[in-house]
């Protein structure tokens, strides 16, 4: 079979996430990757609650629990070794029911993602497959591939092609899509090690950014005994991707000596801030590192790729199934590019705090950061640094539009669990108590055409059915109720990817907002 709905080039986290989301929606997907198996060493080490919510949608959340651990506070220490900045995780109750930040074991994480693909009959994975060319016309796109054990090209066609083929993306280069260089380019060494039980107690118990002009560095507490060091490389240091071990240990001697840990990986990297100027060329899309490169100082690189996959997947499903016209796909770039650009900009700003090499400027930085809080370093929360959607499929001017919809633990009939597991990834309208039968009927009539769901917040959902287009839920711990009360709204319209389209203060406005979303998904003026 060489005809599919979507072709994906690259089976890293972005490609695997996209293939899984499309596959469980029933689309026929072909995924090609040049490697015989997943990359066996860790690269990303941080993810957040939005990534876990996506994993939850794939039915993998409980399996992933073994690969993740809570992300500890990050302490920025200045030239004198004292605290100049502190980042932490937002306290409970957690907005999405997941802890806002985690560290994780990337190879295990990816292995679980790939296992999901094996259970999706409409997804075909081709390993040791080299995509040598892509093309398109007004009707479809294609990829010419050298498959494992073959010399000749095989042409695969699809409605769309998505390049998830990494920062050096061959597809992006063949399309001659330029990168916008955001002027951040630093060489760092990244070392991952499994530390002995005895030694691990002597190491810092939290993440530390050593903002020292002589040689900036980072220490990260990973899951279990996994610890990571990131060390800036200076003039004269090796820049080889396979960093020589005789140069490695002197850089780690502050924390570690040979024999106290088993080296897992040591590699030199260039930390970039780059964004592709186009993410779509006709029927061919870019996603993940092919579309953007993020410095690691917010641990948002892999998560941004998963957001790309989540944003693009539901729109491709609607378009390919004939429920929305192609112009809906234009909102992929419109929504994701400003979002990831702001994340990269924030990550670069944190990186510049760490990377200052001038001792005098570093001392001034320390004084400035301490003075900003009256001499006392106050904790800042990482999730407050993540932007909302500002453009695309949102109700402009509506309160909370473009934010993530909260996900409480709920009860509905015999169901007890997270809200998304009850409703699924579809258009959702949530209303507070007090809705009339007439208003309910109008919501349900509007939702019927798009197979959406109406969710009512009630005090007792024990006798309520959990099937059909109308559900009643009771929160096990108030999350949505205070959220709505703070906004002074009674209804919220939510997209299939759990972003808020908009909120309304009365049900007439809520119904109008739902109708506007339906018109937007149909690309009507």
FENHU-V144283 format. One record per residue. N is the residue number from 1. RES is the residue in one letter. PSI is psi in degrees with one decimal (none if undefined). Layout:
[[N,RES,PSI] [N,RES,PSI]]
//
This chain:
[[1,X,123.5] [2,X,8.9] [3,X,126.7] [4,X,172.7] [5,X,-42.5] [6,X,136.1] [7,X,132.8] [8,X,127.4] [9,X,112.0] [10,X,125.3] [11,X,40.2] [12,X,-166.8] [13,X,-39.5] [14,X,-49.3] [15,X,-41.3] [16,X,-39.4] [17,X,-47.1] [18,X,-45.4] [19,X,-39.1] [20,X,-44.7] [21,X,-42.2] [22,X,-41.7] [23,X,-40.1] [24,X,-9.3] [25,X,0.0] [26,X,-0.3] [27,X,149.5] [28,X,121.7] [29,X,134.2] [30,X,129.6] [31,X,130.1] [32,X,135.9] [33,X,139.7] [34,X,-23.9] [35,X,153.6] [36,X,-18.1] [37,X,177.5] [38,X,156.9] [39,X,123.1] [40,X,-3.4] [41,X,154.9] [42,X,142.8] [43,X,-74.7] [44,X,150.6] [45,X,-8.6] [46,X,143.4] [47,X,173.6] [48,X,-174.1] [49,X,-26.8] [50,X,-39.5] [51,X,-41.6] [52,X,-32.9] [53,X,-38.2] [54,X,-44.9] [55,X,-39.1] [56,X,-42.6] [57,X,-27.6] [58,X,-0.3] [59,X,22.1] [60,X,4.2] [61,X,-45.9] [62,X,-36.1] [63,X,-34.3] [64,X,-16.3] [65,X,-32.8] [66,X,-14.6] [67,X,-3.8] [68,X,160.1] [69,X,155.2] [70,X,142.5] [71,X,123.4] [72,X,163.5] [73,X,151.0] [74,X,120.9] [75,X,121.8] [76,X,120.0] [77,X,131.6] [78,X,-162.1] [79,X,-29.9] [80,X,6.2] [81,X,-2.5] [82,X,161.4] [83,X,133.5] [84,X,-16.7] [85,X,148.4] [86,X,127.6] [87,X,144.0] [88,X,179.5] [89,X,140.2] [90,X,138.8] [91,X,170.9] [92,X,157.0] [93,X,138.4] [94,X,132.5] [95,X,-39.7] [96,X,10.5] [97,X,-5.1] [98,X,150.1] [99,X,139.7] [100,X,-26.8] [101,X,144.8] [102,X,154.8] [103,X,157.0] [104,X,165.3] [105,X,103.2] [106,X,-45.3] [107,X,-41.8] [108,X,-39.5] [109,X,-48.5] [110,X,-35.6] [111,X,-40.2] [112,X,-39.8] [113,X,-44.5] [114,X,-33.8] [115,X,-33.8] [116,X,-41.0] [117,X,-36.0] [118,X,-20.0] [119,X,7.9] [120,X,103.6] [121,X,-22.5] [122,X,-0.7] [123,X,127.0] [124,X,124.3] [125,X,129.5] [126,X,108.6] [127,X,161.1] [128,X,43.4] [129,X,125.6] [130,X,113.4] [131,X,107.5] [132,X,-18.0] [133,X,152.0] [134,X,155.7] [135,X,177.6] [136,X,159.9] [137,X,-166.8] [138,X,-16.4] [139,X,-33.9] [140,X,174.3] [141,X,168.2] [142,X,163.9] [143,X,132.0] [144,X,121.9] [145,X,137.2] [146,X,111.3] [147,X,162.9] [148,X,128.4] [149,X,2.8] [150,X,158.6] [151,X,-30.8] [152,X,156.5] [153,X,142.1] [154,X,131.1] [155,X,127.9] [156,X,136.9] [157,X,156.2] [158,X,170.3] [159,X,-37.0] [160,X,154.4] [161,X,136.3] [162,X,122.0] [163,X,107.9] [164,X,40.4] [165,X,29.4] [166,X,175.9] [167,X,-28.5] [168,X,22.3] [169,X,108.7] [170,X,-35.5] [171,X,-43.8] [172,X,-41.3] [173,X,-40.7] [174,X,-29.9] [175,X,-7.0] [176,X,41.5] [177,X,124.9] [178,X,156.4] [179,X,138.0] [180,X,112.4] [181,X,116.4] [182,X,15.1] [183,X,50.7] [184,X,117.4] [185,X,99.0] [186,X,141.7] [187,X,126.1] [188,X,152.2] [189,X,132.9] [190,X,123.7] [191,X,126.6] [192,X,136.6] [193,X,152.2] [194,X,111.5] [195,X,144.8] [196,X,154.2] [197,X,-38.0] [198,X,-44.9] [199,X,-32.1] [200,X,-27.1] [201,X,-19.9] [202,X,-10.1] [203,X,163.3] [204,X,146.8] [205,X,9.9] [206,X,174.2] [207,X,139.2] [208,X,129.9] [209,X,112.5] [210,X,96.4] [211,X,63.5] [212,X,126.1] [213,X,-32.8] [214,X,-44.7] [215,X,95.0] [216,X,147.1] [217,X,167.7] [218,X,142.2] [219,X,129.6] [220,X,130.1] [221,X,111.6] [222,X,-173.0] [223,X,145.5] [224,X,-129.2] [225,X,13.8] [226,X,123.4] [227,X,145.8] [228,X,140.8] [229,X,134.5] [230,X,123.7] [231,X,127.8] [232,X,136.3] [233,X,135.7] [234,X,172.1] [235,X,130.0] [236,X,-19.4] [237,X,154.1] [238,X,141.0] [239,X,14.9] [240,X,134.8] [241,X,-35.5] [242,X,90.2] [243,X,131.3] [244,X,133.5] [245,X,-30.6] [246,X,-22.3] [247,X,-15.2] [248,X,-51.7] [249,X,-37.5] [250,X,-30.2] [251,X,-20.6] [252,X,-1.2] [253,X,-21.7] [254,X,-30.7] [255,X,-31.2] [256,X,145.4] [257,X,156.3] [258,X,139.1] [259,X,-15.8] [260,X,-6.5] [261,X,156.3] [262,X,118.0] [263,X,133.1] [264,X,-43.3] [265,X,142.8] [266,X,119.4] [267,X,143.7] [268,X,137.8] [269,X,155.7] [270,X,118.1] [271,X,115.6] [272,X,158.2] [273,X,100.0] [274,X,143.4] [275,X,129.3] [276,X,141.0] [277,X,-20.2] [278,X,141.8] [279,X,-2.4] [280,X,131.8] [281,X,91.6] [282,X,-113.0] [283,X,9.4] [284,X,129.9] [285,X,154.7] [286,X,147.0] [287,X,155.6] [288,X,-145.3] [289,X,-22.0] [290,X,-25.8] [291,X,-22.0] [292,X,148.6] [293,X,127.4] [294,X,127.7] [295,X,152.8] [296,X,6.7] [297,X,-5.1] [298,X,-1.4] [299,X,44.8] [300,X,4.7] [301,X,-55.9] [302,X,-38.9] [303,X,-39.3] [304,X,-38.6] [305,X,-39.1] [306,X,-35.0] [307,X,-40.9] [308,X,-49.3] [309,X,-42.9] [310,X,-41.8] [311,X,-43.5] [312,X,-33.0] [313,X,-51.7] [314,X,-28.6] [315,X,-40.4] [316,X,-40.3] [317,X,-47.2] [318,X,-42.5] [319,X,-47.2] [320,X,-33.5] [321,X,3.7] [322,X,16.7] [323,X,-16.2] [324,X,146.1] [325,X,167.8] [326,X,-26.1] [327,X,-19.0] [328,X,-31.9] [329,X,-18.5] [330,X,-24.7] [331,X,-12.0] [332,X,-54.9] [333,X,-40.2] [334,X,-35.7] [335,X,-46.1] [336,X,-36.1] [337,X,-49.3] [338,X,-34.1] [339,X,-51.1] [340,X,-31.5] [341,X,-41.7] [342,X,-38.4] [343,X,-43.7] [344,X,-42.9] [345,X,-43.0] [346,X,-41.6] [347,X,-39.8] [348,X,-38.9] [349,X,-41.9] [350,X,-39.8] [351,X,-36.8] [352,X,-29.1] [353,X,-43.7] [354,X,-38.7] [355,X,2.9] [356,X,122.0] [357,X,-15.2] [358,X,117.4] [359,X,-39.7] [360,X,-42.9] [361,X,-33.5] [362,X,-40.2] [363,X,-41.7] [364,X,-39.9] [365,X,-45.9] [366,X,-44.9] [367,X,-40.0] [368,X,-43.5] [369,X,-38.9] [370,X,-40.1] [371,X,-28.4] [372,X,-23.4] [373,X,28.3] [374,X,28.7] [375,X,-9.4] [376,X,125.7] [377,X,119.1] [378,X,146.8] [379,X,130.8] [380,X,152.9] [381,X,129.4] [382,X,-42.1] [383,X,-21.1] [384,X,-12.4] [385,X,-8.6] [386,X,125.2] [387,X,164.9] [388,X,168.9] [389,X,135.5] [390,X,-13.2] [391,X,173.1] [392,X,-137.6] [393,X,71.0] [394,X,155.9] [395,X,103.2] [396,X,130.7] [397,X,-12.6] [398,X,142.4] [399,X,136.6] [400,X,1.9] [401,X,131.9] [402,X,-0.3] [403,X,166.0] [404,X,133.0] [405,X,127.9] [406,X,150.1] [407,X,98.4] [408,X,167.5] [409,X,133.2] [410,X,163.3] [411,X,133.8] [412,X,104.3] [413,X,-124.6] [414,X,-4.1] [415,X,133.4] [416,X,114.5] [417,X,-162.0] [418,X,144.5] [419,X,-44.2] [420,X,-32.7] [421,X,-20.0] [422,X,-42.8] [423,X,-31.2] [424,X,174.2] [425,X,82.5] [426,X,170.7] [427,X,133.5] [428,X,138.6] [429,X,122.3] [430,X,131.8] [431,X,149.4] [432,X,171.7] [433,X,159.0] [434,X,3.4] [435,X,139.3] [436,X,164.7] [437,X,-37.3] [438,X,-44.4] [439,X,-40.3] [440,X,-45.1] [441,X,-38.6] [442,X,-41.7] [443,X,-48.1] [444,X,-37.8] [445,X,-42.7] [446,X,-38.1] [447,X,-24.3] [448,X,-41.2] [449,X,-20.7] [450,X,13.9] [451,X,39.3] [452,X,-178.6] [453,X,139.3] [454,X,126.4] [455,X,125.9] [456,X,130.2] [457,X,121.4] [458,X,171.5] [459,X,-25.5] [460,X,108.4] [461,X,17.6] [462,X,-28.9] [463,X,13.9] [464,X,137.7] [465,X,146.5] [466,X,14.6] [467,X,163.9] [468,X,-177.9] [469,X,-3.9] [470,X,126.8] [471,X,148.3] [472,X,137.1] [473,X,149.2] [474,X,129.6] [475,X,132.5] [476,X,-29.0] [477,X,125.4] [478,X,125.3] [479,X,-54.2] [480,X,-39.7] [481,X,-52.5] [482,X,-28.7] [483,X,-47.5] [484,X,-40.4] [485,X,-40.8] [486,X,-37.2] [487,X,-16.4] [488,X,45.0] [489,X,156.6] [490,X,-8.0] [491,X,147.5] [492,X,134.9] [493,X,127.7] [494,X,138.5] [495,X,167.0] [496,X,-22.6] [497,X,16.7] [498,X,18.5] [499,X,143.7] [500,X,123.5] [501,X,-42.1] [502,X,168.0] [503,X,162.0] [504,X,148.4] [505,X,-13.3] [506,X,165.5] [507,X,-24.9] [508,X,-43.4] [509,X,-36.2] [510,X,-42.2] [511,X,-41.2] [512,X,-38.9] [513,X,-41.5] [514,X,-44.0] [515,X,-36.7] [516,X,-39.2] [517,X,-43.4] [518,X,-38.0] [519,X,-38.8] [520,X,-42.9] [521,X,-21.3] [522,X,1.1] [523,X,34.4] [524,X,148.5] [525,X,none]]
//
